[in-house]
Amino acid sequence: MPALRIQNSPMPGFALGMGITLTMLSLIVILPVGALLAQGASYGAEGIWKTVNTPRVWAALYLSFRLAFFAALFNLVFGTLLAWVLARYRFAGRRLVDALVDLPFALPTAVAGIALTALYAPNGVLGGIAKALGGKIAYTPSGILIALIFVGLPFVTRTVQPVIAEIEQEVEEASATLGAGRFHTLRRVILPMLMPAALTGFALSLARAVGEYGSVIFIAGNLPLKTEIAPLLIVIKLEEFDYDGAAAIGIAMLLISFTMLLVINLIQIWSRRRIGHV
């Protein structure tokens, strides 16, 4: 009788799978980030600070991260509501709405930018209404915010929707039988379950919005100190063959993004521990 072979890992082919994973991670993430940091190291900390510490760069960074945060926050709320409606209710046109959620994934960003500009420009349908009311959407921060909301909404909805579908309605019924109102059930029962997934969607939406370029440049107006985003500054530096300057701005965005994502992950860990204790 042949001897039984005991596997140390419950996953067959773990060593091979881990090797492929680390290789792809190195090629796609670690090497590009390492090349960026190496370019910055050759430029020097003083050169990086000199490039970043200008009113134009600070204005672009502030605009990009501020609007990206607001767009992700908007998507967190309304993307979760949209996921709840799609997961819990059946209505006419539901499949169409569910398919439209994925449209920003499939649509090229440049096409999205052109479409949004045509819609919200002063001579567009919605832009014309805003103009008649004395307002302006395109070529302002409001236009950039709309573009960032458009590209980031699916990240929240698609992350939260499966979690909502897995929540048994008996949990809500049990809470109601114990005398809890709808708001109390939502706050103490449903939201804690959704929090980790919602924060993941928020982080994905934020990351997409920070680096978004194609759908923004057409509707932004690209005015320095007003509507110029940080990714556009990097492109301008590259077109001027100022690779050190582009790397300096990229490193600044990398550090700010890493700090924001670290805070989000810490909140996510705290929310999961809180659910475990409950």
C-alpha beads as a LAMMPS data file, in Angstrom:
LAMMPS data file: protein, C-alpha beads

278 atoms
277 bonds

1 atom types
1 bond types

-500.0 500.0 xlo xhi
-500.0 500.0 ylo yhi
-500.0 500.0 zlo zhi

Masses

1 110.0

Atoms # bond

1 1 1 0.000 0.000 0.000
2 1 1 1.607 3.293 -1.056
3 1 1 2.347 5.794 1.669
4 1 1 0.006 8.721 1.947
5 1 1 1.472 12.104 1.018
6 1 1 0.691 14.763 3.562
7 1 1 0.492 18.356 2.342
8 1 1 1.536 21.076 4.740
9 1 1 -0.720 23.606 3.060
10 1 1 -4.449 23.210 2.451
11 1 1 -3.956 24.963 -0.905
12 1 1 -2.585 22.689 -3.646
13 1 1 0.268 24.316 -5.515
14 1 1 0.750 27.004 -2.885
15 1 1 4.440 27.494 -3.670
16 1 1 3.756 27.872 -7.395
17 1 1 0.799 30.179 -6.785
18 1 1 2.778 32.328 -4.363
19 1 1 5.665 32.543 -6.820
20 1 1 3.408 33.679 -9.653
21 1 1 1.661 36.160 -7.353
22 1 1 4.904 37.717 -6.144
23 1 1 6.280 37.866 -9.690
24 1 1 3.213 39.655 -11.053
25 1 1 3.103 41.946 -8.017
26 1 1 6.741 42.863 -8.585
27 1 1 6.258 43.542 -12.312
28 1 1 3.034 45.524 -11.954
29 1 1 3.441 47.363 -8.637
30 1 1 6.837 47.119 -6.976
31 1 1 9.071 47.788 -10.003
32 1 1 7.147 50.885 -11.262
33 1 1 7.009 52.360 -7.748
34 1 1 10.657 51.474 -7.228
35 1 1 11.605 53.170 -10.502
36 1 1 9.717 56.287 -9.426
37 1 1 11.493 56.342 -6.064
38 1 1 14.852 55.701 -7.745
39 1 1 14.286 58.643 -10.082
40 1 1 13.406 60.784 -7.098
41 1 1 16.469 59.581 -5.188
42 1 1 18.718 60.610 -8.063
43 1 1 17.027 64.011 -8.078
44 1 1 17.528 64.440 -4.332
45 1 1 15.241 65.537 -1.519
46 1 1 16.161 69.174 -2.030
47 1 1 15.275 69.014 -5.726
48 1 1 11.977 67.281 -4.988
49 1 1 11.021 69.885 -2.399
50 1 1 12.029 72.719 -4.722
51 1 1 9.787 71.321 -7.464
52 1 1 6.817 70.634 -5.222
53 1 1 7.031 73.748 -3.067
54 1 1 5.519 76.127 -5.623
55 1 1 2.044 77.694 -5.577
56 1 1 1.083 75.983 -8.837
57 1 1 1.964 72.465 -7.654
58 1 1 0.411 72.913 -4.204
59 1 1 -2.783 74.253 -5.808
60 1 1 -2.938 71.276 -8.171
61 1 1 -2.325 68.763 -5.365
62 1 1 -4.891 70.404 -3.110
63 1 1 -7.478 70.475 -5.893
64 1 1 -6.890 66.844 -6.899
65 1 1 -6.994 65.351 -3.412
66 1 1 -9.786 67.587 -2.117
67 1 1 -12.137 66.830 -4.997
68 1 1 -11.131 63.152 -4.998
69 1 1 -12.062 62.909 -1.311
70 1 1 -15.416 64.635 -1.818
71 1 1 -16.177 62.470 -4.851
72 1 1 -15.323 59.295 -2.931
73 1 1 -17.448 60.478 0.005
74 1 1 -20.387 61.128 -2.322
75 1 1 -19.932 57.705 -3.905
76 1 1 -19.732 56.088 -0.471
77 1 1 -23.217 57.339 0.412
78 1 1 -25.059 57.126 -2.891
79 1 1 -23.136 54.118 -4.168
80 1 1 -24.195 52.202 -1.064
81 1 1 -27.806 53.321 -1.518
82 1 1 -27.700 52.225 -5.147
83 1 1 -26.254 48.851 -4.152
84 1 1 -29.014 48.435 -1.550
85 1 1 -31.747 49.124 -4.112
86 1 1 -30.237 46.760 -6.679
87 1 1 -29.707 43.964 -4.142
88 1 1 -32.984 44.183 -2.207
89 1 1 -35.660 45.282 -4.683
90 1 1 -37.077 44.027 -7.981
91 1 1 -38.454 46.675 -10.328
92 1 1 -38.870 47.382 -14.010
93 1 1 -35.561 48.326 -15.604
94 1 1 -33.476 46.892 -12.764
95 1 1 -31.221 44.918 -15.115
96 1 1 -30.653 48.025 -17.216
97 1 1 -29.687 50.095 -14.167
98 1 1 -27.434 47.269 -12.975
99 1 1 -25.686 47.212 -16.357
100 1 1 -25.297 51.005 -16.450
101 1 1 -23.365 50.884 -13.170
102 1 1 -20.505 49.193 -15.030
103 1 1 -20.491 51.765 -17.842
104 1 1 -17.564 53.796 -16.426
105 1 1 -15.507 50.579 -16.379
106 1 1 -16.088 49.897 -20.076
107 1 1 -16.126 53.460 -21.385
108 1 1 -12.735 54.955 -22.342
109 1 1 -11.952 57.844 -20.035
110 1 1 -11.395 60.268 -22.904
111 1 1 -14.825 59.435 -24.330
112 1 1 -16.359 59.941 -20.884
113 1 1 -14.630 63.319 -20.602
114 1 1 -15.881 64.449 -24.000
115 1 1 -19.413 63.287 -23.219
116 1 1 -19.466 65.028 -19.833
117 1 1 -18.074 68.225 -21.354
118 1 1 -20.702 68.213 -24.109
119 1 1 -23.400 67.704 -21.481
120 1 1 -22.246 70.249 -18.902
121 1 1 -20.637 72.907 -21.131
122 1 1 -22.468 76.260 -21.317
123 1 1 -23.931 75.219 -24.684
124 1 1 -24.838 71.723 -23.455
125 1 1 -28.165 70.468 -22.159
126 1 1 -27.449 70.636 -18.409
127 1 1 -24.810 73.315 -18.759
128 1 1 -27.303 75.529 -20.582
129 1 1 -29.767 75.172 -17.705
130 1 1 -27.046 76.095 -15.224
131 1 1 -26.084 79.092 -17.378
132 1 1 -29.693 80.275 -17.477
133 1 1 -29.740 80.100 -13.677
134 1 1 -26.521 82.125 -13.469
135 1 1 -24.200 79.195 -12.757
136 1 1 -21.449 77.271 -14.523
137 1 1 -20.441 73.622 -14.288
138 1 1 -17.879 72.805 -16.962
139 1 1 -14.398 74.366 -16.658
140 1 1 -14.868 74.730 -12.898
141 1 1 -14.080 72.499 -9.891
142 1 1 -17.735 71.411 -9.981
143 1 1 -17.193 69.878 -13.401
144 1 1 -14.113 68.029 -12.149
145 1 1 -16.105 66.729 -9.177
146 1 1 -18.829 65.359 -11.468
147 1 1 -16.240 63.572 -13.616
148 1 1 -14.607 62.008 -10.549
149 1 1 -17.983 60.879 -9.204
150 1 1 -18.772 59.298 -12.559
151 1 1 -15.601 57.199 -12.733
152 1 1 -15.616 56.214 -9.043
153 1 1 -19.242 55.255 -8.362
154 1 1 -19.004 51.618 -9.600
155 1 1 -16.184 50.836 -7.169
156 1 1 -18.430 51.417 -4.155
157 1 1 -21.558 49.854 -5.614
158 1 1 -19.874 46.688 -6.851
159 1 1 -17.964 46.259 -3.581
160 1 1 -20.965 46.682 -1.295
161 1 1 -23.640 44.963 -3.401
162 1 1 -22.519 41.332 -2.763
163 1 1 -22.315 41.995 0.979
164 1 1 -25.861 43.357 1.024
165 1 1 -27.079 40.325 -0.916
166 1 1 -25.559 38.022 1.734
167 1 1 -27.268 39.751 4.668
168 1 1 -30.298 37.699 5.605
169 1 1 -33.500 39.659 5.992
170 1 1 -34.228 37.547 9.063
171 1 1 -31.588 39.642 10.837
172 1 1 -33.654 42.772 10.259
173 1 1 -36.840 40.961 11.263
174 1 1 -35.227 39.739 14.478
175 1 1 -34.141 43.273 15.295
176 1 1 -37.693 44.502 14.670
177 1 1 -39.202 41.823 16.899
178 1 1 -36.917 42.991 19.714
179 1 1 -38.440 46.446 19.454
180 1 1 -35.786 48.228 17.412
181 1 1 -36.912 50.857 14.929
182 1 1 -35.717 51.070 11.335
183 1 1 -33.106 53.721 12.062
184 1 1 -31.764 51.798 15.055
185 1 1 -31.597 48.581 13.005
186 1 1 -29.793 50.386 10.205
187 1 1 -27.293 52.036 12.548
188 1 1 -26.594 49.138 14.924
189 1 1 -27.121 46.055 12.739
190 1 1 -26.798 46.789 8.999
191 1 1 -24.127 49.501 8.882
192 1 1 -21.570 47.585 11.015
193 1 1 -21.865 44.676 8.565
194 1 1 -21.426 46.960 5.573
195 1 1 -18.650 49.127 7.006
196 1 1 -15.592 47.055 5.932
197 1 1 -16.856 46.636 2.362
198 1 1 -17.987 50.264 2.180
199 1 1 -14.572 51.496 3.307
200 1 1 -12.921 49.265 0.708
201 1 1 -15.128 50.781 -1.982
202 1 1 -14.369 54.257 -0.647
203 1 1 -10.623 53.588 -0.838
204 1 1 -10.898 52.237 -4.398
205 1 1 -13.001 55.199 -5.496
206 1 1 -10.572 57.627 -3.866
207 1 1 -7.555 55.977 -5.493
208 1 1 -9.200 56.077 -8.919
209 1 1 -10.208 59.717 -8.537
210 1 1 -6.764 60.893 -7.393
211 1 1 -5.040 59.587 -10.504
212 1 1 -7.841 60.236 -12.996
213 1 1 -6.748 62.125 -16.097
214 1 1 -8.660 61.322 -19.277
215 1 1 -12.182 62.133 -18.113
216 1 1 -11.081 65.305 -16.285
217 1 1 -8.886 67.299 -18.664
218 1 1 -11.725 68.033 -21.094
219 1 1 -14.152 69.341 -18.473
220 1 1 -11.599 70.962 -16.126
221 1 1 -10.491 73.948 -18.168
222 1 1 -6.926 73.339 -16.941
223 1 1 -6.340 76.848 -15.607
224 1 1 -3.225 77.033 -13.374
225 1 1 -4.027 77.711 -9.705
226 1 1 -7.736 77.207 -10.428
227 1 1 -8.730 74.053 -12.301
228 1 1 -5.404 72.362 -13.018
229 1 1 -5.095 68.832 -11.588
230 1 1 -1.863 67.198 -10.443
231 1 1 -1.823 64.404 -13.093
232 1 1 -1.911 67.098 -15.792
233 1 1 1.149 68.740 -14.251
234 1 1 2.984 65.420 -14.478
235 1 1 2.073 65.126 -18.165
236 1 1 3.244 68.686 -18.767
237 1 1 6.579 67.918 -17.098
238 1 1 6.990 64.805 -19.238
239 1 1 6.216 66.734 -22.427
240 1 1 8.930 69.195 -21.419
241 1 1 11.322 66.242 -20.848
242 1 1 11.561 67.266 -17.206
243 1 1 11.543 63.711 -15.872
244 1 1 12.902 64.751 -12.476
245 1 1 10.098 67.256 -12.024
246 1 1 7.479 64.693 -13.059
247 1 1 8.954 62.185 -10.613
248 1 1 8.935 64.779 -7.836
249 1 1 5.211 65.481 -8.275
250 1 1 4.537 61.754 -8.590
251 1 1 6.357 61.054 -5.315
252 1 1 4.351 63.788 -3.578
253 1 1 1.113 62.213 -4.818
254 1 1 2.374 58.771 -3.784
255 1 1 3.122 59.890 -0.229
256 1 1 -0.196 61.673 0.205
257 1 1 -2.128 58.729 -1.276
258 1 1 -0.282 56.225 0.908
259 1 1 -1.077 58.254 4.031
260 1 1 -4.767 58.510 3.167
261 1 1 -5.067 54.804 2.336
262 1 1 -3.221 53.890 5.539
263 1 1 -5.736 55.862 7.593
264 1 1 -8.628 54.192 5.740
265 1 1 -7.137 50.735 6.341
266 1 1 -6.700 51.469 10.048
267 1 1 -10.349 52.523 10.269
268 1 1 -11.284 49.360 8.395
269 1 1 -9.355 47.178 10.865
270 1 1 -10.999 48.988 13.773
271 1 1 -14.484 48.453 12.300
272 1 1 -13.840 44.726 11.800
273 1 1 -12.619 44.333 15.373
274 1 1 -15.688 46.173 16.594
275 1 1 -17.935 43.793 14.657
276 1 1 -16.017 40.844 16.128
277 1 1 -16.566 42.108 19.662
278 1 1 -20.252 42.653 18.969

Bonds

1 1 1 2
2 1 2 3
3 1 3 4
4 1 4 5
5 1 5 6
6 1 6 7
7 1 7 8
8 1 8 9
9 1 9 10
10 1 10 11
11 1 11 12
12 1 12 13
13 1 13 14
14 1 14 15
15 1 15 16
16 1 16 17
17 1 17 18
18 1 18 19
19 1 19 20
20 1 20 21
21 1 21 22
22 1 22 23
23 1 23 24
24 1 24 25
25 1 25 26
26 1 26 27
27 1 27 28
28 1 28 29
29 1 29 30
30 1 30 31
31 1 31 32
32 1 32 33
33 1 33 34
34 1 34 35
35 1 35 36
36 1 36 37
37 1 37 38
38 1 38 39
39 1 39 40
40 1 40 41
41 1 41 42
42 1 42 43
43 1 43 44
44 1 44 45
45 1 45 46
46 1 46 47
47 1 47 48
48 1 48 49
49 1 49 50
50 1 50 51
51 1 51 52
52 1 52 53
53 1 53 54
54 1 54 55
55 1 55 56
56 1 56 57
57 1 57 58
58 1 58 59
59 1 59 60
60 1 60 61
61 1 61 62
62 1 62 63
63 1 63 64
64 1 64 65
65 1 65 66
66 1 66 67
67 1 67 68
68 1 68 69
69 1 69 70
70 1 70 71
71 1 71 72
72 1 72 73
73 1 73 74
74 1 74 75
75 1 75 76
76 1 76 77
77 1 77 78
78 1 78 79
79 1 79 80
80 1 80 81
81 1 81 82
82 1 82 83
83 1 83 84
84 1 84 85
85 1 85 86
86 1 86 87
87 1 87 88
88 1 88 89
89 1 89 90
90 1 90 91
91 1 91 92
92 1 92 93
93 1 93 94
94 1 94 95
95 1 95 96
96 1 96 97
97 1 97 98
98 1 98 99
99 1 99 100
100 1 100 101
101 1 101 102
102 1 102 103
103 1 103 104
104 1 104 105
105 1 105 106
106 1 106 107
107 1 107 108
108 1 108 109
109 1 109 110
110 1 110 111
111 1 111 112
112 1 112 113
113 1 113 114
114 1 114 115
115 1 115 116
116 1 116 117
117 1 117 118
118 1 118 119
119 1 119 120
120 1 120 121
121 1 121 122
122 1 122 123
123 1 123 124
124 1 124 125
125 1 125 126
126 1 126 127
127 1 127 128
128 1 128 129
129 1 129 130
130 1 130 131
131 1 131 132
132 1 132 133
133 1 133 134
134 1 134 135
135 1 135 136
136 1 136 137
137 1 137 138
138 1 138 139
139 1 139 140
140 1 140 141
141 1 141 142
142 1 142 143
143 1 143 144
144 1 144 145
145 1 145 146
146 1 146 147
147 1 147 148
148 1 148 149
149 1 149 150
150 1 150 151
151 1 151 152
152 1 152 153
153 1 153 154
154 1 154 155
155 1 155 156
156 1 156 157
157 1 157 158
158 1 158 159
159 1 159 160
160 1 160 161
161 1 161 162
162 1 162 163
163 1 163 164
164 1 164 165
165 1 165 166
166 1 166 167
167 1 167 168
168 1 168 169
169 1 169 170
170 1 170 171
171 1 171 172
172 1 172 173
173 1 173 174
174 1 174 175
175 1 175 176
176 1 176 177
177 1 177 178
178 1 178 179
179 1 179 180
180 1 180 181
181 1 181 182
182 1 182 183
183 1 183 184
184 1 184 185
185 1 185 186
186 1 186 187
187 1 187 188
188 1 188 189
189 1 189 190
190 1 190 191
191 1 191 192
192 1 192 193
193 1 193 194
194 1 194 195
195 1 195 196
196 1 196 197
197 1 197 198
198 1 198 199
199 1 199 200
200 1 200 201
201 1 201 202
202 1 202 203
203 1 203 204
204 1 204 205
205 1 205 206
206 1 206 207
207 1 207 208
208 1 208 209
209 1 209 210
210 1 210 211
211 1 211 212
212 1 212 213
213 1 213 214
214 1 214 215
215 1 215 216
216 1 216 217
217 1 217 218
218 1 218 219
219 1 219 220
220 1 220 221
221 1 221 222
222 1 222 223
223 1 223 224
224 1 224 225
225 1 225 226
226 1 226 227
227 1 227 228
228 1 228 229
229 1 229 230
230 1 230 231
231 1 231 232
232 1 232 233
233 1 233 234
234 1 234 235
235 1 235 236
236 1 236 237
237 1 237 238
238 1 238 239
239 1 239 240
240 1 240 241
241 1 241 242
242 1 242 243
243 1 243 244
244 1 244 245
245 1 245 246
246 1 246 247
247 1 247 248
248 1 248 249
249 1 249 250
250 1 250 251
251 1 251 252
252 1 252 253
253 1 253 254
254 1 254 255
255 1 255 256
256 1 256 257
257 1 257 258
258 1 258 259
259 1 259 260
260 1 260 261
261 1 261 262
262 1 262 263
263 1 263 264
264 1 264 265
265 1 265 266
266 1 266 267
267 1 267 268
268 1 268 269
269 1 269 270
270 1 270 271
271 1 271 272
272 1 272 273
273 1 273 274
274 1 274 275
275 1 275 276
276 1 276 277
277 1 277 278
